[in-house]
Amino acid sequence: MREDSFFERVYEVVKQIPYGRATSYGAIARYLGTGKSARMVGWAMNASHNQLDNIPAHRVVNRNGMLTGKHHFGGPHVMQNLLESEGLTIVEDRIVDFEKYFWDPAKELEG
């Protein structure tokens, strides 16, 4: 699997995450049939800031709802501010009631 094509597949999933929802690196990896590649999904999110398309990378967090990618947004509070502007509550770098806002591409998108 070429890295650039994997990143493009990740971006296509991320672009479909609805406003006010969030998903995890692992959920995207599982949806793409590469369940053990959550870390590569994270790399794709880090690289997404260089894309011309608007990739809502702020909606991708770790499996516990932690804002683990927040340092890649140009400031320590940018990711949190983006999520809060969509109605999510963040406490100590974690989405409150993450299960309520969790968007599972395996359930929401046709494979």
Phi, psi and omega in degrees: 000124178284139183300317184295322178290326176296314179302317179298320178295320177299313182298322179297323177290312184299323179297342182264357178293122182293153172307134177082009178235167179214158177223180182246160176303315182295322179296321177293315180300315179297317179300322181279001178079018180232061189307335182264014184249030179303322180297322178294326175298319176299319177297320178298319179296320178298320181283344184295338181292346179262004183274149176287323178289152176279107179258115182283064183300337180296344180272006180246122185227181178280176188297343179259007181083012180281142180277066185291340181264011188299336183283354182259015185250015176083005178178152187291345184243002184297312181300314179299315181298319179297315179293318179295326178293343177262006174099001178275150177255132181242127175230126181050049176064026180225139177289123177289137182056046183308322181301326181292327183258357184295130178247116182259110182300331179295331178266329187268335182246145176280130183282000000 
